[in-house]
Amino acid sequence: MTNAIEIKGVFKSFDGKRGRNLVLDDVSLSIAAGTFVTIVGASGCGKSTLLRIVAGLESADGGIVLVGGKEIAGPGVDRAMVFQDYSLFPWLTVAQNVLFSRRLSANKYDNLALERDAEEKRAASLISLVGLSASQDLYPSQLSGGMRQRIAIARALMSKPSIILMDEPFGALDAQTREVMQDLVLDVVEQEGTTIMFVTHDVEEALYLGTQVVLMSPHPGRIDTIYDVPLPKKRDEQMRIDPQFLQLKRTVMERIRDTVGLSLDRSAVGSIEAGA
Ligand SMILES: Nc1ncnc2c1ncn2[C@@H]1O[C@H](COP(=O)(O)OP(=O)(O)OP(=O)(O)O)[C@@H](O)[C@H]1O
C-alpha cells in the first residue's frame, strides 16, 4: 500500500524561557493511505506541532514530509484540518460554511454554473452525511458544540482532501456527544476513503478510532511506540468493554505515565496511609 504521509527525520525547536526548546527530535512516521492513525502522548510532547507541520502550517527545522510521494511546501487542498474550536464562520449558515471550502478551479470558467451545481449537491450530501440537513440554514451560534463540529467535518471533506488532520476535534464535547462523533467520523471516513491523522489526549478514543496508535514521548518529542489495534475495522460500542481493548488501554496509559516518570506504585500509597 502507498503511504499517504511520510515523515522523515523531522526536527523542530521553539524559543523558550531557557533558550531553544527541542520539541521534535528526529521524528519519522509512515501512514498508509486509507488508514486512521491516532497520536497520543503526554502534554507537551509535540503532537500538535507534528500535525501542524504535516498540515504545512508550521515548518520543520530539519527533515521532510511527503504527502502522496511529494514533499510539502505549505498548506494544500490535499490536506484539510479540523481543530478543537470548530473554527466556523459565524456570519455564514451551515450550508454556506460547508460550501466555503469548495475547490473552484480557475480554468473552468465555462463550466462555472455546472460546477457550482455539483458543489452544492456535494455540500448537501455531506451535510446529510453528518446528519444536519434540517439545520442547513441555521448559523453556528444556533447550534450545539457537537453540531458545530459536524459542520467542521463536512467542511473539511468538501474539497475532497486525501488526508484530514484532526487536532483534539472532540476535546470540548461531553462524553456522550463525543462517542456519537467518534462513530460518525468512522462512518464518514469509510465512505470517503480518507486518510486520517488524529491527535487526542484520550487513550480510549485513540484505540476506538485508530487502526494504529502512535505514542509520543516528551522532552524532546519522539515516537515511542506504535501499537496496532487488534479490532475489526467496523467498530461498535461493545468493543469498548472487550477485555483485549481494556488491556491495551491500560498498557498505553501506563506507557504514557512511564514516559513522564509518573508510574504509580500503589503499594507505596498503601504504606503512606498505614503510616509507614
Ligand atoms: N509557537 C510556539 N512557540 C513556542 N513554543 C511552542 C509553540 N508551539 C508549541 N510550543 C511548545 O512546544 C511544545 C510542544 O507543544 P505541542 O502543542 O505540540 O504539544 P502537544 O503534545 O500537542 O501538547 P498538548 O497535549 O498539551 O496539547 C510545548 O512545550 C509547547 O509549549
The ligand as a MOL file (V3000), in Angstrom:
LIG
                    3D

  0  0  0     0  0            999 V3000
M  V30 BEGIN CTAB
M  V30 COUNTS 31 33 0 0 0
M  V30 BEGIN ATOM
M  V30 1 N 4.5800 28.5450 18.5580 0
M  V30 2 C 5.2490 28.0930 19.6250 0
M  V30 3 N 6.1810 28.8450 20.2240 0
M  V30 4 C 6.8750 28.4010 21.2820 0
M  V30 5 N 6.7050 27.1720 21.8310 0
M  V30 6 C 5.7700 26.3810 21.2610 0
M  V30 7 C 4.9980 26.7890 20.1350 0
M  V30 8 N 4.1580 25.7850 19.7930 0
M  V30 9 C 4.3950 24.7820 20.6660 0
M  V30 10 N 5.3550 25.1420 21.5410 0
M  V30 11 C 5.8980 24.3120 22.6110 0
M  V30 12 O 6.2190 23.0640 22.0460 0
M  V30 13 C 5.9270 22.0080 22.9460 0
M  V30 14 C 5.0150 21.0230 22.2650 0
M  V30 15 O 3.7570 21.6490 22.0600 0
M  V30 16 P 2.5610 20.8770 21.3440 0
M  V30 17 O 1.3660 21.7690 21.4230 0
M  V30 18 O 2.9970 20.3910 20.0390 0
M  V30 19 O 2.4040 19.6330 22.3170 0
M  V30 20 P 1.1580 18.6520 22.4850 0
M  V30 21 O 1.7400 17.3040 22.6900 0
M  V30 22 O 0.2010 18.8280 21.3880 0
M  V30 23 O 0.5810 19.2200 23.8570 0
M  V30 24 P -0.9060 19.1210 24.4450 0
M  V30 25 O -1.2080 17.6730 24.5440 0
M  V30 26 O -0.7740 19.7630 25.7900 0
M  V30 27 O -1.8160 19.8700 23.5150 0
M  V30 28 C 5.3300 22.6510 24.1820 0
M  V30 29 O 6.3550 22.8010 25.1250 0
M  V30 30 C 4.8640 23.9940 23.6860 0
M  V30 31 O 4.9060 24.9460 24.7160 0
M  V30 END ATOM
M  V30 BEGIN BOND
M  V30 1 1 1 2
M  V30 2 1 2 3
M  V30 3 2 2 7
M  V30 4 2 3 4
M  V30 5 1 4 5
M  V30 6 2 5 6
M  V30 7 1 6 7
M  V30 8 1 6 10
M  V30 9 1 7 8
M  V30 10 2 8 9
M  V30 11 1 9 10
M  V30 12 1 10 11
M  V30 13 1 11 12
M  V30 14 1 11 30
M  V30 15 1 12 13
M  V30 16 1 13 14
M  V30 17 1 13 28
M  V30 18 1 14 15
M  V30 19 1 15 16
M  V30 20 2 16 17
M  V30 21 1 16 18
M  V30 22 1 16 19
M  V30 23 1 19 20
M  V30 24 2 20 21
M  V30 25 1 20 22
M  V30 26 1 20 23
M  V30 27 1 23 24
M  V30 28 2 24 25
M  V30 29 1 24 26
M  V30 30 1 24 27
M  V30 31 1 28 29
M  V30 32 1 28 30
M  V30 33 1 30 31
M  V30 END BOND
M  V30 END CTAB
M  END
